[in-house]
Amino acid sequence: MTDNQETLREVSRQVAAIFKQRSAGVLLHPTSLPGPLLSGDIGHGAYRFIEFLNGIGIKVWQMLPLGPTHEDHSPYQCLSAHAANPELISLDWLVEHQWLALDQIDISLDDEDYRKACLQQAKVGFYQQQNSEWLVRLAEFKQQHKAWLDDYALYVALKHKFNGAGWFDWPTKLSQRDDVAMSESAKQLAGEIEQVIFEQFIFFTQWHELREFAARHDVSLFGDMPIFVAHDSADVWASRQNFLMDENGVMPFVAGVPPDAFSETGQRWGNPLYDWAYMEGDGFEWWKQRFATQLALFDLVRIDHFRGLEACWMIPADEETAMNGHWEKAPGDGLLAALFEHFPHLPLVAEDLGVITDEVLALKNAYSLPGMKVLQFAFDGNNDNPHLPHHQQSHDLVYTGTHDNDTTLGWARDECNYNREFFEQYADCKGASAEEKVHAMLRMAMSSTSCLAVIPMQDLLMLGTDARMNVPGTVGDNWQWRFEWRQVKPEMVESVKHYIELNQR
């Protein structure tokens, strides 16, 4: 380890001071907010949610990645590591700015087409106004985000032109980014490209207003950054030199994790793996740009699958499962050193769940990064289980469950999930109902020494398995859960508020 890296580690320990205060958070993706369309957005519902959090003393709103998704709607397989999902744009905000007239939109359209029609009309209304202040703001946005925005806009326009096909299935000159073919396409698709840029401008504008509102209400926004990016993404198409693949996008290995508690055959994610040698050679520039975008959106950022910064599970691309892979070392120490040197403030959280080695813990601890403890993993009857409250430390974040778990009520109802006798003795709730066990879990999370206790919104609402957000290793009905304000029970809210006040969060 160099003297410079040791200095940067000391800086990271100072930055981590943000986690030294006791606080409580709620986990809820914006798509799960109430609203008139099939997916929640960052409009009035998001502002009301922030007011709700402030009213009960919750200081952190954690969410999933905000990127534009593929057809499976997974926020962990996005079209871009920088762009935001236009489905989160508030249509009400566009109406308020008089760029959108809803009475001119065909209400018989399905939600997806209706939203697209609204965004297209809003762009027309924006330019018709010829407001010099807004035109300057748009020009500044284009310049500020030029490093990723131009490639992303062209990528989306081309993807639409080729009926959703991945970039690796486009005509060769475009998949391999021939300058002449790219220039011709940019001219032909100028209207669609400008629409994509407009939508990104609107999202970022709305988001920064929301973030300022949250700050005024003492609520920090906590984002999530997947360690890998999707094969079919603007990032890989535009800068495939950063990834292990040939010029045609063919990958010898793909990312995933070996068999674990979630899956007997592991999880074959299929993401490209990084060419770490190339990234080290240019000072991890790709990562610096990625973090710059995240820090412009969030007050805290979680690195999903943090252990992949120490070693990646490499699966031969022709394997159908993740069973036959191997661990390959990654330069996590060099990456984190470069990031802490580049950014004066880097409030990171390491997702360190699953089977974690001593080397991963050493990397996390070297930069004083908070890790995660999940109470649903704690009660297998083993007193040495690191997720048990008495093993948690002040720099940990504690969760009742995450977006990948069942709701805590669903977990409590299925005794195959835990050792009932051990749990009831530990929580002093012998013979308790499933609902009472949820309250016991909430009390344990809030009373923990952990700096931040995060409760999924489903647990705050006391909802069962049908409100689960995701089942790892499956596709179909994931990422679709939404809550309704009528589900917010006053007695449950008062209980959570009491737990927060009692435990000085």
N, C-alpha and C positions, 0 to 999 in steps of 0.2 A: 504494500500500500504506500502511495506517495504522500509526501507532506501536504500537498495540495488537497488530496482526498480527505486526509484527516481534518484539515481546516474546514472543508465543506461539510463534513459530518458534524462538526461543532456548530456550524451555521444551522444545519437541519435540526439540531437539538433545541436551538433558540427559537426557530420558527414553530416548532411543535408546542410552544407555550399556549397556542390557541386551544389546545386540548386539555389544559390544566384546570379549567373551570368545569363544574358539574352542570350538565344540562340534559334535556330530553329532546328527542326527535321523533318524527313520524315518517314512515316510508310509504310513499304513494306516487306512482307515475302520473304525469299530467293527463294521459289518455284515460285514466280512471276517474277523473273529475266528472261531476254531473254536467249535463248540457243537453241541448235539443237534438244534436246529431249522434251518430253511433260512437264517436270518439270524443273524449274531452279535449279541451284546448286551453290556452293561456289567457282567456278572456275573463269575464266577470266571475266565473266559477273559481278561477285561480286566486283572484283577489279576495273573494269571500273565504276561501280556504285559509289564506294567510291570516286573515282577521280571526278566524276560528282558532288557529294555532296560538296566536298571540293571546287570545282570551283565556286559554287554559294553561298558559305558561310554557308552551313548547317552543323551543328556540331554533330548531333545525328541521328543514324540510328536505328529506332525502328522496331521490328519484332515480330512475333507470336512465340509460343513455338516450339522448334526444335526437339521434340521427334519423335520416329517412330510411325506412325499412323496406325489405323485400316483401313478397306476397305473404310470407308466413308471419309478418308483423313483429318478428323478434327484434328488439332494440339492440341485441348483441350481434346482429349480422346486418350491418348498415351499408348503404350505398356510398357513404362518405364518413371519414373520421372527423370532418370539420362541419359539414352542412347540417342543418336542422330539418326536422320533419315538417313539411308545409301543412300537414294535417293538424298541427298544433296551433296554426295561426288563428287568431280570434277574428271571426267575420264581423262581430259587433263593433270591434275597433275600426274596421274599414268603413262601416256604415257611419260611425261617429265622425270620421274624417271626410265624409261625403265623397268617397271614391267608389262606393258600392251602393246600388239601389236594389234591395232585395226583391222589390215588386217587378223587376225586369228579368228575374231568373226563373226558369221553368221549375216549378215545385214538384213536378212529377218525376224528376231525375232521382236516381238513387243517391245516397249520401256522398259517395266518392265523386260522381260526376257533378253533383250539385256544388260541392266545395270547389272543384276545379273551375266550374263556370263562374263562381263568385270571384275567385282569385284572378281569372282572366279579365272579368269586367272591372275589377278594382284597378288593375294595371292601366286599362284604358282611361278610367276616371282620374287616376293619378296624373297621367300625362296631359289630359285635357285641361286640368287646372293650371298647369304651367306655373306652379308655385316655386319661385326661385330658391327659397330656403330649403324646400324638400328636394329639389333637383340637386342642390349642392350637397346635401346630406347623402343622397344616393351616390353621387360621384365620389365622395369621400369613402363611402362603404366599399365601392368597387376597388379603389386604390388600396385601402387598408387590408382587404382580404384577397388581393390579386394572386397571392401564392397558391391558393387552392380554388378560388371561385371560378376562374375562367375554364379550367379543366373540368370542374364539376358540372358547370352549366352545359358545356359541349357534350360531356358524357351522358347527361340525362336526355338531352335532345336526340343524340344518336341512339340511345337505348329505346326511346319512344319510336324513332324512325324504323328500327329493326324489330318492332313488336315485342320489346322486353327482353330480347336475347342478350346474354352476357357479352362483354367486350371481346372475349376470346372466340366468339362465334361470328363476329362482324367480318366484312370483307378485309382481306389481309392488309391492305394499305391503311385502313383505319385502325384495325386492332394493333398494328405495329407503328401507328402514329406517323405516317408519312406526312411531311410538311405540306406538300401540295394538296393532298387529299383532305387534310385537316382544315386548311384554309378555305377550300371550296365548300366543305360541309358547314363551316362557321358562317359563310355568306348565305348559303341556302337555308340554314336553320336559324337565322338571326332573330326572327320573332320568338321562337321557342326559347332560345338562349336568353333573350332579354326577360322573358317571363320567369325563368328559373332564377335569374339574378334578382329580379324584383321581389319574388317570394322570399328569398333569403334575406334581403334587406328588410322586408316587413317583419319577418320573424325576429331578427336580431334587435330591431327597434322596439318591438313589443316586449321582448324578453328583458331588455335593459330597463324599461319602465317598470316591469314587474319586479325586477331585482331591487330597484330603488325603493319601491313600495314595501318589499319584504324587509329591507334594511331599516326603514322607518318604523316598522313594527317588530324590530328586534328578532327577526327570523333570518337565519343563514340558509343559503341554498347549497345543497350537497349533491354533487353530480357523480356519475359513474362512468368510467372509461374502460371499455373492453380492451384487454391486452392485445388481441389480434383484430384484424380487419377482414372483411369479406373478400373472397376471391373476385367476385363480380362487384367491384367498387371503383370509384373514380381514382382512389389513391393507388391501387395496384395498376390500373390501366396507365396512369400518368407517370408513375415512378416505380416500375417493376424491378429496377435495379436494387431496390431495397429488400426484395423478397427472393426466396429460393425457388426460382422457376426459369424456364427458358424464354426466348423471345416470343414464343407462341402462347405463353401462359401455362405451359404444362409443368406440373409440380411433381417432383420425385417423392416428396413427403408432404403430409398435411398435419395440422395441429389437432390436439384433443387431450384427453386425460385417460389414464389406465382405469381398470375396474375399481370401483369404490362403493360406498354405501348407497349411492344413487343408481348405479348400474353395474350388473355383473359382467358386462362386456365392455365397460368403459364408455366414454363418449367420444365419438369421431366427429369433431366439429367441421373438419374440412377446410379450415382457414389456411391461407399460405403462412409459412414460417419465414421469419426474418433472415436476411443475409447479414448476420451480425458483423462479419468482417468488413463488409462495405459500409455499414452504418458507423462502425468505429472509425473508419478511415475519414469520413467527412464530419466527425465530431457530433454524431447523432442529430444532424440538422432536421431530419424528418420528425423526430420525437420532439424537438424544441418547438417546431411549428404546431405540432398537435397539442402540446400542453399550453401554448399561448392561446389557442382557441378555447380550451377548457377553462383556463383562468379568467378569460373574458366573460364567461357564462356563470361560473360558480365560485362560492366562497371556500368550499372544500371539495376535494376530488378523491374518489376511491379508485384504486387500480385493481380492476377485476383480474383474478387469477395471477396474483402477484408472484406466486412461486415460479411462473414462467419467465421471470426476469433472472432467476438463478439457473434454471434448466427447463427446457421444453420437452414435452412428450412428442416424439417424431414418429408418425405412423406412415408406413409405406402407402402411397396413394392408391394402390390397387387392393388394399385390404378393406373389407366391408365393415369391420369393427375396429375398436381401438385396442384390442387385446395384444396384438403383436407389434408393439412399438418399443422405443428405447428413449432414455433420457439423454439430452444433449445440452451441454453447458451453455449458458448465456452470460454476457458481460454486464450483469445487473449493477455491479459496483461502479463500473466505468460510466454507465448510463446515468445513474442517480447522481454521481459526482458532477457530470456535465450539466445536468438539469439544475442542481442546486447552485452551480456556479453561474448559470445563465439567468435564473430567476431570483430576484431578491426575496420573494415570498412564495413558498411552495407548500401549502397545507395538504399533505397527502395522507391517505389511509390505505393500508395494505389489506386486501382480501386474502387472508391466509387460512382459509378453511380447507378441510380435507387432510390428506396425509402430507404433513409438512416436515421437512428434514431439518437437521441442525444447521445446515448451510443456509437454508431459506430464512430461518429465524435469525441467524447471525447477520444476514443482509438487512433484514427489517430493523433489527435492533441497532445496527451501525448507524442508521439514519434516523433513529428514534421515531419510526413510523408506527402509529397506532395500528393494532390488529383487530380482529373480530372474534367475539365469542357468541355462540348461539345456544340459548337455553334448551331448545328442542333437542340438541345433541348431547345434553349433559347427563341425562338420567338413565344410563344403561346399567347402573348398579356398581360401577367402578369408581371408587373414591379418588382415584388419580385422574379422572377425566378432566382435561383442562378447561372445559366449558362450565364446570360447576362454579357457582358464585364465589366460593371461598378460594378458588384458584385464580380468579380474575384479578387484574391489576389496574391501577388508575389510568394507565395509558391505553387500555383496551376500550373498544366499543362493544357494548352488549346488546343483543337482539333477542326478542322472544323467538322470532323466526325471520327468514328472508323471503325474497320473491320466489326462490326455488323451493321453499318449504310449503307444507300444508299450513292452513291457518292454525293458530294455537288451539282453537276450539276443536277443529277437525283432528288435530294431533292428540288432544286429550281424550277424545272419544274412541280412538283406536289404540288399545293397550298393547298392540304389537309394536308400537313406536317407542315404548319406554318400559322400564321396570316399575310397575305400579307401586309395589311395596316400598321400594327405595325412594321413589318420588314422594309418596305420601309421608314417609318418615322425615325426609329432608324438609319438605314444605309444611310439616305439621298440619296435614289436612286429611287425616284418615277418613275414608268413606265419603270424601267430597264429590260433588257433582262435577261434570266436565266444565261447567261455567265457573264453579268455584276454583277449579284448577287453573283456569285462565287468569283469574284474579291473583292467584298465588304466583303465577309466572310474572305478571305485571309488577307485583310487589318486589319480587326477587330482582327483576331488572332495574327497577328504580332505586332499590336499596344497595345495589352493587357498588363496589368501589370504582367501577368503570366511569370514565370521564363523560361518556355520552351513552345514554340508554335510548335505543331506537325501537319503536313499536310500529309494526305494519298497520296500516289503517284498518285492515280487516279485523285485527285483534282489538283495536279500540272500539270497533263496532260490534264485537262479539259475534262474528260471522263464522259459519262452518265451511266445510270442504268445497262446497259449490262456489265459494268466493275466492278460490285459489288462483294465483296469477300465472304460475308456470309449473309444469311437471318436466324436469330435465330429461332429455333423451327422447321426448315425444314432440310431435307436431300436430296441429289441428286446432284445438280450442284454447291454446295458450294466449296470454297477453290481452285478453278481451274483458276482464272483469272491470266493472265500474260501480261506484257507490252512489246512493241517493241520499239527500239530506234527511229524508224521513227515517232513514236507518240510524241516525244519530240519536241515541237514547240519553236523555238528560242525566239519568242516574249513573250511566257508564262514564259520561264526561266528567261528572263530579268526582267519581272514584279516581279517575286518572289525574285530575287536577289535585286531588288530595294527596295521591302518591308522590306527585312532583313536589308539592309544597313540603310534605313531611320529610322528604329526602333531600331537600335543599337543591333541587335541580332548577 
